[in-house]
Amino acid sequence: MKPLKEYTIQFVGLKLGKHHFDYQIDKTFFEHFEYDDFNDVDVKAELLLEKKTTLLEIQFRISGSINVNCDLTNEPYDQSVDDVFNLVVKFGKEFNDDYEDIVVLPHGEFEINVAQYIYELIVLSLPAKRIHPGVNDGTLNSDILKRLEELSPKQATKENESIEETDPRWDKLKKLLTDK
């Protein structure tokens, strides 16, 4: 993956305090990561970087919609995303990103690329199972949904349960229990 230059923040020249960065994310952003699960992307990423004397605090906030395919019907729909992630950037001897919300940069670094963090936040903010809203409320009219309904196992009714045959050996044993 080639680092995206517009997502690199040079924090050395920034004054102490809060700084605001806005990014508009579209499908071309995900092409750099070779991720093609999305049909279309319209997400706004807002970063609030607070520079302190010994560390940086970055708050990522995303909001927007992503057009994905339903896992049941494969119909495209817009899934809304809205999430927040906080990252602490410390400085040490060597690079370390073992913790999910703390990054240690080597002393002397003057910039940080936030593209990977935005990418992960967007991908992880989607639900694990993507279901079209029309499936839940019954308004989606799809051939695949009709076929799934036809092939689903039928519920046992009371008529089917009463006609059910039993083994005659068990019937005689049950009779012994009731003859007491």
WOTAZI-V436557 format. One record per pair of residues at least 24 apart in sequence whose C-alpha atoms are under 7 Angstrom apart, sorted by the first residue. I is the first residue (numbers start at 0). J is the second residue. If there is no record, write none. Layout:
<<I | J> <I | J>>
This chain:
<<0 | 31> <0 | 32> <1 | 31> <3 | 114> <6 | 112> <6 | 113> <6 | 114> <7 | 110> <7 | 111> <7 | 112> <7 | 113> <8 | 110> <8 | 111> <8 | 112> <9 | 109> <9 | 110> <9 | 111> <10 | 109> <10 | 110> <11 | 109> <15 | 50> <15 | 51> <16 | 49> <16 | 50> <16 | 51> <17 | 47> <17 | 48> <17 | 49> <17 | 50> <18 | 47> <18 | 48> <18 | 49> <19 | 46> <19 | 47> <19 | 48> <20 | 45> <20 | 46> <20 | 47> <21 | 45> <21 | 46> <37 | 65> <37 | 66> <37 | 67> <38 | 66> <38 | 67> <39 | 65> <39 | 66> <40 | 64> <40 | 65> <40 | 66> <41 | 65> <54 | 88> <54 | 89> <54 | 90> <55 | 87> <55 | 88> <55 | 89> <56 | 86> <56 | 87> <56 | 88> <57 | 85> <57 | 86> <57 | 87> <58 | 84> <58 | 85> <58 | 86> <59 | 83> <59 | 84> <59 | 85> <60 | 84> <69 | 129> <69 | 130> <69 | 131> <70 | 128> <70 | 129> <70 | 130> <71 | 130> <72 | 143> <72 | 144> <76 | 131> <80 | 124> <80 | 125> <82 | 124>>
